[in-house]
Amino acid sequence: MVAGKILNKTTILLALSLTLVFTGCKKKSSFDSDQNSYNLEASRTVESEIRTDAQHWHFSDERICVVFGYGFNNPETVNPIISRLENLYGLDSEGGLILPLVFPEDFRHGGKSYATDLAQILNDETRQFRGVVVLGAPEYTHIALARNQDNWDQNLLYPVIALFPQDDVLGLESTCDIVIDKGVSADLNGEIADSEEQLQNIEDTPEILIQTINYILALGEPLPKDNTVFNYAKQMLPNHELFHYVDPETGLQSINHFVIK
């Protein structure tokens, strides 16, 4: 009789043990399933964020005109830069910020190209310009910029910046807020005495251009026409050492024209 009771207790304990084991397995299995589901949802979320971030720029009603002139207008140089600008800001053709113009192709009519046509482009009432950046400004660019100033009664609402120009020095200094050169000098006729080959070797041009565009966006207004513009230029290109440009004929130091080291 005692042996029978012991046997019954043993049977009951064994049954309880088996029940707990199976219950534990079921709970563990359920937890694993939930964990896998969570990982799948997390993976989908990350993938969704990656797809969303693929386009860095936003549609804009404003435009920054970027002109690619001498030394920066060959396909090997201009195409990668425009591609990078498209990725960062979007292009005018797709509702983005940047209106790229390549000289002479985008200024050609009647078999010839005229940099002075830039004035007509900037006077397009269908576009609201936020700024103008000219790389390797070709001859007579300053005339186009002067005409644009006249259209605004000398009160432009946005900055105009020339980087590594090939146009008349005095003309650009009078029509641009900032002029930046790369360790160059001017001859007695006021022309920048640097070759296109040397300009093409300015490896940090894309970074300088992007810093300039970002500064225009941050600034939101034209620059002052006084000695304080040097401080603005240093803010625009904080990673470069700048010096005032000195005219080789007169020995006068320019207010808004600087040489980058």
C-alpha positions as CSV (number, residue, x, y, z in Angstrom):
1,M,0.0,0.0,0.0
2,V,2.8,2.4,0.9
3,A,4.7,1.4,-2.3
4,G,1.6,2.2,-4.3
5,K,1.3,5.7,-2.8
6,I,5.0,6.3,-3.5
7,L,4.5,5.2,-7.1
8,N,1.5,7.5,-7.6
9,K,3.4,10.5,-6.2
10,T,6.3,9.7,-8.5
11,T,4.0,9.5,-11.5
12,I,2.4,12.8,-10.6
13,L,5.8,14.5,-10.2
14,L,6.9,13.1,-13.5
15,A,3.8,14.4,-15.2
16,L,4.2,17.9,-13.7
17,S,7.8,18.0,-14.8
18,L,6.9,17.0,-18.4
19,T,4.2,19.7,-18.4
20,L,6.7,22.4,-17.2
21,V,9.2,21.3,-19.9
22,F,6.7,21.5,-22.7
23,T,5.3,24.8,-21.4
24,G,8.8,26.3,-21.3
25,C,9.6,25.1,-24.8
26,K,6.4,26.7,-26.0
27,K,7.2,30.0,-24.3
28,K,10.8,30.0,-25.7
29,S,9.5,29.2,-29.1
30,S,7.0,32.1,-28.9
31,F,9.8,34.5,-27.7
32,D,12.1,33.5,-30.6
33,S,9.3,34.1,-33.0
34,D,8.6,37.6,-31.6
35,Q,12.3,38.4,-31.6
36,N,12.6,37.3,-35.3
37,S,9.6,39.5,-36.1
38,Y,11.2,42.5,-34.3
39,N,14.4,42.0,-36.2
40,L,12.5,41.9,-39.5
41,E,10.6,45.1,-38.7
42,A,13.8,46.8,-37.6
43,S,15.5,45.7,-40.8
44,R,12.6,47.1,-42.8
45,T,12.8,50.4,-40.9
46,V,16.5,50.8,-41.6
47,E,16.0,50.0,-45.3
48,S,13.2,52.5,-45.5
49,E,15.4,55.2,-43.9
50,I,18.2,54.5,-46.4
51,R,15.8,54.8,-49.3
52,T,14.4,58.1,-47.9
53,D,17.9,59.6,-47.4
54,A,19.0,58.7,-50.9
55,Q,17.8,62.1,-52.1
56,H,19.6,64.8,-50.0
57,W,18.1,67.9,-51.6
58,H,14.7,69.4,-51.5
59,F,12.6,71.2,-54.1
60,S,13.2,74.9,-54.2
61,D,11.8,78.0,-55.8
62,E,15.2,79.7,-55.5
63,R,18.2,79.2,-57.7
64,I,22.0,79.7,-57.4
65,C,23.5,80.2,-60.8
66,V,26.9,78.4,-61.2
67,V,28.9,79.3,-64.4
68,F,31.7,77.0,-65.5
69,G,34.2,79.0,-67.5
70,Y,37.8,78.7,-68.6
71,G,39.7,75.9,-66.9
72,F,36.5,74.3,-65.6
73,N,34.4,73.7,-68.7
74,N,35.9,70.5,-70.1
75,P,33.7,67.4,-69.6
76,E,36.2,65.6,-67.4
77,T,36.1,68.5,-64.9
78,V,32.6,69.8,-65.1
79,N,30.6,66.6,-65.3
80,P,31.7,65.2,-61.9
81,I,31.2,68.6,-60.2
82,I,27.7,69.0,-61.7
83,S,26.8,65.4,-60.6
84,R,27.9,66.2,-57.1
85,L,25.9,69.4,-57.0
86,E,22.9,67.5,-58.3
87,N,23.2,65.0,-55.4
88,L,23.6,67.7,-52.8
89,Y,21.2,70.5,-54.0
90,G,19.3,69.3,-57.1
91,L,19.4,71.0,-60.5
92,D,17.2,73.6,-62.0
93,S,15.9,71.1,-64.6
94,E,14.4,68.9,-61.8
95,G,13.3,71.6,-59.4
96,G,16.5,71.9,-57.4
97,L,18.6,74.8,-56.3
98,I,21.5,74.8,-58.8
99,L,21.3,76.3,-62.3
100,P,24.5,75.1,-64.0
101,L,25.8,77.0,-67.1
102,V,28.8,75.8,-69.1
103,F,30.7,78.3,-71.3
104,P,30.7,78.4,-74.2
105,E,28.0,75.7,-74.9
106,D,25.2,77.3,-72.9
107,F,26.0,80.8,-74.3
108,R,26.1,79.9,-77.9
109,H,23.9,81.5,-80.6
110,G,24.5,82.4,-84.2
111,G,27.6,80.3,-84.2
112,K,29.3,82.3,-81.4
113,S,29.2,82.4,-77.6
114,Y,28.9,85.6,-75.6
115,A,29.5,85.7,-71.8
116,T,27.4,88.9,-71.8
117,D,24.3,86.7,-72.3
118,L,24.6,85.9,-68.6
119,A,22.8,89.2,-67.9
120,Q,19.8,88.1,-69.9
121,I,19.7,84.7,-68.0
122,L,19.9,86.4,-64.6
123,N,17.1,88.8,-65.7
124,D,14.8,85.9,-66.2
125,E,11.7,86.7,-64.2
126,T,10.6,83.1,-64.0
127,R,13.5,82.4,-61.7
128,Q,14.3,83.8,-58.2
129,F,18.0,83.9,-57.8
130,R,19.7,83.4,-54.4
131,G,23.2,84.0,-55.7
132,V,25.7,83.7,-58.5
133,V,29.1,81.8,-58.6
134,V,31.4,82.1,-61.6
135,L,34.2,79.6,-62.0
136,G,37.0,80.7,-64.4
137,A,35.0,83.7,-65.6
138,P,35.6,84.2,-69.3
139,E,36.2,87.6,-70.9
140,Y,33.4,90.2,-70.7
141,T,31.7,88.4,-67.8
142,H,32.0,91.6,-65.8
143,I,30.0,93.4,-68.5
144,A,27.2,90.9,-68.0
145,L,27.4,91.3,-64.2
146,A,27.4,95.2,-64.6
147,R,24.3,95.0,-66.7
148,N,22.6,92.8,-64.1
149,Q,23.5,95.4,-61.4
150,D,21.9,98.1,-63.6
151,N,18.7,96.0,-63.8
152,W,18.6,96.2,-60.0
153,D,19.6,99.8,-59.8
154,Q,22.9,98.8,-58.2
155,N,21.0,97.0,-55.3
156,L,21.3,93.3,-55.9
157,L,19.5,91.2,-53.3
158,Y,22.0,88.3,-53.6
159,P,25.8,87.9,-53.6
160,V,27.9,87.4,-56.7
161,I,31.2,85.5,-56.2
162,A,34.0,84.8,-58.8
163,L,36.4,81.9,-58.2
164,F,39.7,81.7,-60.2
165,P,38.5,84.2,-63.0
166,Q,40.1,84.9,-66.3
167,D,38.3,88.1,-66.9
168,D,39.3,91.7,-66.4
169,V,40.4,92.2,-62.8
170,L,39.1,95.7,-62.1
171,G,35.8,94.9,-63.9
172,L,35.2,91.8,-61.7
173,E,36.2,93.6,-58.5
174,S,33.5,96.2,-59.2
175,T,30.8,93.7,-60.1
176,C,31.4,90.9,-57.6
177,D,31.1,90.8,-53.8
178,I,34.1,88.5,-53.5
179,V,36.8,87.5,-56.0
180,I,39.0,84.5,-55.2
181,D,42.3,83.6,-57.0
182,K,44.7,80.7,-56.5
183,G,48.1,82.2,-56.0
184,V,47.9,84.1,-59.3
185,S,48.8,87.6,-60.4
186,A,47.6,90.0,-63.1
187,D,49.6,91.4,-66.0
188,L,49.7,95.1,-66.9
189,N,46.5,94.8,-68.9
190,G,44.6,93.6,-65.9
191,E,44.3,90.0,-67.1
192,I,44.8,87.1,-64.7
193,A,48.1,85.5,-65.8
194,D,47.2,81.9,-65.1
195,S,46.8,79.2,-67.7
196,E,43.7,77.0,-68.0
197,E,46.0,74.0,-67.3
198,Q,47.0,75.4,-64.0
199,L,43.4,76.1,-63.1
200,Q,42.4,72.6,-63.9
201,N,45.0,71.4,-61.3
202,I,43.1,73.1,-58.4
203,E,42.1,69.8,-56.9
204,D,40.0,71.2,-54.1
205,T,37.8,73.2,-56.5
206,P,34.7,71.1,-55.8
207,E,35.1,71.6,-52.0
208,I,35.7,75.4,-52.5
209,L,32.6,75.6,-54.7
210,I,30.4,73.7,-52.2
211,Q,31.7,75.9,-49.3
212,T,30.8,79.0,-51.3
213,I,27.3,77.7,-52.1
214,N,26.7,76.8,-48.5
215,Y,27.9,80.2,-47.4
216,I,25.5,82.0,-49.8
217,L,22.7,79.9,-48.4
218,A,23.6,80.7,-44.8
219,L,24.2,84.4,-45.6
220,G,20.9,85.1,-47.4
221,E,21.9,88.6,-48.4
222,P,24.6,90.5,-50.4
223,L,27.9,91.4,-48.8
224,P,28.9,94.8,-47.6
225,K,31.1,96.9,-49.9
226,D,33.8,97.7,-47.3
227,N,36.9,96.3,-45.6
228,T,34.8,93.9,-43.5
229,V,34.3,91.7,-46.6
230,F,37.7,90.0,-45.8
231,N,36.2,88.6,-42.7
232,Y,33.3,87.2,-44.7
233,A,35.7,85.6,-47.2
234,K,37.6,83.9,-44.3
235,Q,34.3,82.6,-42.9
236,M,33.3,81.3,-46.4
237,L,36.6,79.4,-46.8
238,P,37.7,78.6,-43.2
239,N,40.1,75.8,-44.2
240,H,42.2,78.1,-46.5
241,E,44.6,81.0,-45.8
242,L,43.6,84.1,-47.7
243,F,45.6,87.2,-48.6
244,H,44.5,90.5,-50.1
245,Y,45.2,90.8,-53.8
246,V,47.7,93.5,-54.7
247,D,47.5,95.1,-58.1
248,P,50.9,94.7,-59.8
249,E,50.6,98.1,-61.6
250,T,49.4,100.4,-58.9
251,G,50.5,98.4,-55.8
252,L,47.1,99.0,-54.3
253,Q,45.5,96.4,-52.1
254,S,42.0,95.2,-53.2
255,I,39.1,95.3,-50.7
256,N,37.2,92.3,-52.1
257,H,39.8,90.4,-54.1
258,F,41.8,87.7,-52.4
259,V,44.4,85.1,-53.1
260,I,44.0,81.6,-51.7
261,K,47.1,79.8,-50.6
